Amino acid sequence: MSESNLISLAVTILFLPLIGFFIVLLFGKRFKQLYKFEVGIITVALLLSIFTGVVKLTNYFNNIIITQFTWIDLGNVPSIGHLSINLGIMIDNITVIMLFVVTLISTLVHYFSIAYMEGDARFSRYFAYLGIFTFSMLGIVIADNLLMIYIFWELVGLSSYLLIGFWYEKKSASDASMKAFLANRIGDIGMFIGILILFTNYHTFSFQDIFQNIANGVVPFGSNGWLTAAGILVFMGAVGKSAQVPLHIWLPDAMEGPTPVSALIHAATMVAAGVYLVARIFALLTADAMLVIAVVGTVTSIFAATIALTQNDIKKVLAYSTVSQLGYMIMALGVGAYKFAFFHLVTHAFFKGLMFLGSGSVIHSMHHEQDMRQMGGLKKKMPITYITFLIGTLAISGVPLTSGFLSKDGLLAGTWAFADLTGHYLIPIIGFTVALMTAFYMFRLVLMTFHGEPRNQHKFDNAHESPKLMTIPLIILAALSIFIFYTPNPVAPSEGWFFNWIKTPQSVVPEEARFDFMKSDAHKVEGSLNKDVHGSGSENAAITYSEMYEHAMHKVHYPAMIISVIFAVLGILLAFLMYEWKKIDPDKLAEKLKPLYNLSYHKWYIDEIYSFLFVERLLDLSRFISWFDATVVDGIVNYSATLTRGIANITGWFDTYIVDGLVNFTAFISGFVGLSLRKIQTGKVQTYIVYVVFSVIIILLILRPF
């Protein structure tokens, strides 16, 4: 199959869910079974994704297949020259892997939803929304430039808004969808500014063209600082989509959507988009930008993990677990562990999708009960759900023979290697601590839900295993959470085929901009590593930071693996001591640590702080503006009207009594004179002669001499 045929397949995969969206949305209400068309069409997209991946990885393993077309031709632009905006499709190894991940999770969610959403009043519309969401995610995956990613980025935000607020008659659901939409807009503004910085300097949105310009020494506005700023600003989009601190607040509330939607949005698709974006721009990230990314990811991972420790809503625990694991991935990208970050993105997609769908199976069986304190003993009633959920929990805890063990241990080794070269040891310390906390709160969830005695006997008596349409997706995802699908060696992921499919992008950033701050500590170990890397006779050979990093990772691989397993076992053991063997009373412990417990249980009061600092202050500002408008602006307008009316009254009086008075008086005088003269104007000559004679006599009398 030619490269052009692969591009055609990618376009077909992209538009299949969109076709399903339009058909089901337009005709689904009339034809009740039309949702099956959407399910069928996404299944076809999955099969085509598998075929595309096989062809790409077998025939074009080292090729990056790109096709572009001119979308907008702006012609000749002053001081720039001819300018056009191109869109295009790029297929490399991580593209086909993500195509498979997105279409697989989406397909399984479609089938799961048939049983879960049965009887819903907007059943067909739900499947239409799944279609537009899948289309949006696939667009991000195959885009070859920042503009195209941004277009589909916003479509993902819109479709997630529709899915989170699907039950919009519930105020909590409509509020959650609005919260998600607004929180993502904040990050997207930064992302848009970062894209504009790059476009202003390079006059292109294409990844390859931007990378080539930077490799040629052209940095934004001639400054490495601007390149750092552009990378961090584009990363802000990932902060929003991948729910990193401080924009993490939307994701736990998004649990108000249907549970299969939670699996789709919070496992492999929407939240993974941010990690995928950072992976795409990895080559242009400077050292300072990477350090910022690493710190944000590290803070997010520990922050969310502390909250997950005390939550009682089964979906809220999984939501904060997702935030924490996303922080892991961002942290790994920040320290340079590119392969393990992407590896964890894929493995997490499967085992977290499994756990979200598993929680949906439990909620469905418990008649939409989500509080773990009302559960217990369900492994007897739901054995398939229990076993598959347990496999997912073992994977996220990093227990050997699971996929999570492979990706998480490599990720932690990457942070340790980074610390050895740079001195930032707090990052791996937090990373290992989060591993312990993850194992604890996930087994807390399993033990409270499936073990022990039922805490709500009525709901337990009515509980039952979910239908096959819900359990088969669980079995498939549980199988994909086992190590054998990624490598034949359960302790060495780098020896497996999956790890070799992923290629770390070659940095195009000037060396001083990428590794300058690292060298301050890295040079201390350079001499000792030179001999190991280049041989005994190469003490003075030049060694790059990348070589030192790879060697450092190799050195700490097994120590990191051992410590990670120990921490995971400690977390699991602590969970059993508290919730299975009852050796430690969690309620008494919570009472002893009440301030810390309250901080965790109330999510560090972040929502309250945001509400006080932003929401309430914005409302205060709105109220002040309303008062100012009503009192000052309207007061001026109303006073002007009163003043104008007073002046008009005075003017009216003056016009009526002075101007009109003079006019009327003149008319009166003229009329009076006319009336008086009319009496003597008889028309008789004799009378006029008498008047003349009389007048002459009067004149003579007046003028006679004395």
Stockholm file with secondary structure:
# STOCKHOLM 1.0

chainA/1-706         MSESNLISLAVTILFLPLIGFFIVLLFGKRFKQLYKFEVGIITVALLLSIFTGVVKLTNYFNNIIITQFTWIDLGNVPSIGHLSINLGIMIDNITVIMLFVVTLISTLVHYFSIAYMEGDARFSRYFAYLGIFTFSMLGIVIADNLLMIYIFWELVGLSSYLLIGFWYEKKSASDASMKAFLANRIGDIGMFIGILILFTNYHTFSFQDIFQNIANGVVPFGSNGWLTAAGILVFMGAVGKSAQVPLHIWLPDAMEGPTPVSALIHAATMVAAGVYLVARIFALLTADAMLVIAVVGTVTSIFAATIALTQNDIKKVLAYSTVSQLGYMIMALGVGAYKFAFFHLVTHAFFKGLMFLGSGSVIHSMHHEQDMRQMGGLKKKMPITYITFLIGTLAISGVPLTSGFLSKDGLLAGTWAFADLTGHYLIPIIGFTVALMTAFYMFRLVLMTFHGEPRNQHKFDNAHESPKLMTIPLIILAALSIFIFYTPNPVAPSEGWFFNWIKTPQSVVPEEARFDFMKSDAHKVEGSLNKDVHGSGSENAAITYSEMYEHAMHKVHYPAMIISVIFAVLGILLAFLMYEWKKIDPDKLAEKLKPLYNLSYHKWYIDEIYSFLFVERLLDLSRFISWFDATVVDGIVNYSATLTRGIANITGWFDTYIVDGLVNFTAFISGFVGLSLRKIQTGKVQTYIVYVVFSVIIILLILRPF
#=GR chainA/1-706 SS CCHHHHHHHHHHHHHHHHHHHHHHHHHTTTSGGGHHHHHHHHHHHHHHHHHHHHHHHHHSTTCCEEEEEEEEEEEEETTTEEEEEEEEEEECHHHHHHHHHHHHHHHHHHHHHHHHTTTCTTHHHHHHHHHHHHHHHHHHHHBCBHHHHHHHHHHHHHHHHHHHTTTTTSHHHHHHHHHHHHHHHHHHHHHHHHHHHHHHHHSCCBHHHHHHHHHTTCCGGGCHHHHHHHHHHHHHHHHHHTTCTTSTTHHHHGGGSCHHHHHIIIIISHHHHHHHHHHHTGGGCCHHHHHHHHHHHHHHHHHHHHHHTTCCBHHHHHHHHHHHHHHHHHHHHHHTCHHHHHHHHHHHHHHHHHHHHHHHHHHHHTTSCCBGGGCCCHHHHCHHHHHHHHHHHHHHHTCTTBHHHHHHHHHHHHHHHHHHHHCCTHHHHHHHHHHHHHHHHHHHHHHHHHSSSCSSHHHHHHCCCCCHHHHHHHHHHHHTTBGGGTCSSTTCGGGSHHHHHCCCCCCCSCHHHHHHHHHHHHHHHHHHHHHHHHCTTCTTSCCCHHHHHHHHHHHHHHHHHHHHHHHHHHHHHHHHHHHTSCSSCHHHHHHHTHHHHHHHHTGGGHHHHHIIIIIIHHHHHHHHHHHIIIIIIHHHHHHHHHHHHHHHHHHHHIIIIIIHHHHHHHHHHHHHHHHHHHHHCCCCHHHHHHHHHHHHHHHHHHHCCC
#=GC SS_cons         CCHHHHHHHHHHHHHHHHHHHHHHHHHTTTSGGGHHHHHHHHHHHHHHHHHHHHHHHHHSTTCCEEEEEEEEEEEEETTTEEEEEEEEEEECHHHHHHHHHHHHHHHHHHHHHHHHTTTCTTHHHHHHHHHHHHHHHHHHHHBCBHHHHHHHHHHHHHHHHHHHTTTTTSHHHHHHHHHHHHHHHHHHHHHHHHHHHHHHHHSCCBHHHHHHHHHTTCCGGGCHHHHHHHHHHHHHHHHHHTTCTTSTTHHHHGGGSCHHHHHIIIIISHHHHHHHHHHHTGGGCCHHHHHHHHHHHHHHHHHHHHHHTTCCBHHHHHHHHHHHHHHHHHHHHHHTCHHHHHHHHHHHHHHHHHHHHHHHHHHHHTTSCCBGGGCCCHHHHCHHHHHHHHHHHHHHHTCTTBHHHHHHHHHHHHHHHHHHHHCCTHHHHHHHHHHHHHHHHHHHHHHHHHSSSCSSHHHHHHCCCCCHHHHHHHHHHHHTTBGGGTCSSTTCGGGSHHHHHCCCCCCCSCHHHHHHHHHHHHHHHHHHHHHHHHCTTCTTSCCCHHHHHHHHHHHHHHHHHHHHHHHHHHHHHHHHHHHTSCSSCHHHHHHHTHHHHHHHHTGGGHHHHHIIIIIIHHHHHHHHHHHIIIIIIHHHHHHHHHHHHHHHHHHHHIIIIIIHHHHHHHHHHHHHHHHHHHHHCCCCHHHHHHHHHHHHHHHHHHHCCC
//
